């Protein structure tokens, strides 16, 4: 097995492929589901998840245009 090195917090750029778009759509749905489940118990955390989902939605819209 080969050694792999990764910087914490490093970002891998996404290209305009279908795999990347489906991954972003999955992340969006995941964050929205988390926001919905936390809405009544922890409104601040739900708001955080909604904000993350909104940012991902903007990325999806720019990739599809």
MOPEGI-V16252 format. One record per residue. N is the residue number from 1. RES is the residue in one small letter. PSI is psi as a letter, one per 20 degrees, with the letter a starting at -180 (NA if undefined). Layout:
n=N res=RES psi=PSI
n=N res=RES psi=PSI
This chain:
n=1 res=x psi=p
n=2 res=x psi=q
n=3 res=x psi=p
n=4 res=x psi=p
n=5 res=x psi=p
n=6 res=x psi=p
n=7 res=x psi=p
n=8 res=x psi=p
n=9 res=x psi=j
n=10 res=x psi=q
n=11 res=x psi=p
n=12 res=x psi=p
n=13 res=x psi=q
n=14 res=x psi=q
n=15 res=x psi=r
n=16 res=x psi=l
n=17 res=x psi=r
n=18 res=x psi=h
n=19 res=x psi=g
n=20 res=x psi=g
n=21 res=x psi=g
n=22 res=x psi=h
n=23 res=x psi=g
n=24 res=x psi=h
n=25 res=x psi=h
n=26 res=x psi=g
n=27 res=x psi=g
n=28 res=x psi=g
n=29 res=x psi=g
n=30 res=x psi=g
n=31 res=x psi=h
n=32 res=x psi=h
n=33 res=x psi=g
n=34 res=x psi=g
n=35 res=x psi=g
n=36 res=x psi=g
n=37 res=x psi=h
n=38 res=x psi=i
n=39 res=x psi=g
n=40 res=x psi=h
n=41 res=x psi=h
n=42 res=x psi=n
n=43 res=x psi=h
n=44 res=x psi=g
n=45 res=x psi=h
n=46 res=x psi=g
n=47 res=x psi=g
n=48 res=x psi=g
n=49 res=x psi=h
n=50 res=x psi=h
n=51 res=x psi=g
n=52 res=x psi=g
n=53 res=x psi=h
n=54 res=x psi=g
n=55 res=x psi=g
n=56 res=x psi=h
n=57 res=x psi=h
n=58 res=x psi=g
n=59 res=x psi=g
n=60 res=x psi=g
n=61 res=x psi=h
n=62 res=x psi=h
n=63 res=x psi=h
n=64 res=x psi=i
n=65 res=x psi=NA
